[in-house]
Amino acid sequence: MEIVSMDIEQIDVTALPDDFTAVTDQILLDIREDDEWESGHVRGALHMPLDDVPARVDEIDLDCDLLVICRTSGRSFRLLSYFAQRGIDGVCVSGGMVAWEAAGKPIETGR
């Protein structure tokens, strides 16, 4: 995954719904590893580990607003830079799951 530095739009966790299950116009893409996902994730998020994304991008509905979350935003920035080079827009969830939990937002555990 080739990365080029560029401006990436960010959104604060407090601006997001607590549950993405019924959200039809946004996708919350969680790109953390399986063990991270199982220890706590946002209900209704789409899980796809970062290394799997390039081969599975067709599983993402790119007609929706794409929000990307990881643990603290580092991997999200990497993926969004990669996507931007390919003409795919997305927004980084600022601070990732660490910020999500710090804001007291609910998490779901397990698969």
C-alpha positions, 0 to 999 in steps of 0.5 A: 500500500503506497502512501502519499501525505495529504489532507484527510478530513476528520470527524469527532466521535461525538458527531457520530451515532452510537449504533450504525445498524440502521444507518443507511447513508454512512458506513463505519469501516473498522480496520483493526485486527480481529482481536481488537474488533472482538475486544470492543467495536461499534455496533453496526460497523463493517469490520475489515482488517487493514491488510484485507481492504485492497482485495475486498474494497468491492465489499464497501458501498462507496455510494455511502459516506465512508467513515474509517476507524481504527485504534487511534487514527494512524491506520485510518490515515494510511488507508484514507491516503491510499483511497484518496490516490484512487479517487475514493473519498472518506473521513477519519474518525478522530482518535479512533476507538480510544476516543470512542470509549473515552467519550463514553460511547457504547461498544459491543464485544465478540464477533 
